[in-house]
Amino acid sequence: MKDAFNLTCLPELNLPKARFSQCKALMHRNFAPTEEELQNEQFVALNTDASDLYGSVHARYIRSPEGKYSVRKLIKLFKFIGLAIVYGKYL
């Protein structure tokens, strides 16, 4: 969320500015929702909006040149780890 490019062109979500800020704050939390929060309909709605926003930002990132490069690196790494595990060589 630090890259301003990923935050532009998201009008399809139709989030008011205040709701957008609430979603960003929720995404930056370092802890899971409590049971009480999960029982609160307003929190669940906020969590749904935040999930939609995160998905949109993530989709934009993995389509960018930097994101494609990162995905390719991860795929190569996972293939290497997978082969190492298949052949009994743990890293």
ABEGO torsion letter per residue (X at the ends): XABAAAABGAAAAGBBAAAAAAAAAAAABABBBBAAAAABAAAAAAAAAAAAAAAAAAAAAAABAAAAAAAAAAAAAAAAAAAAAAAGBBX
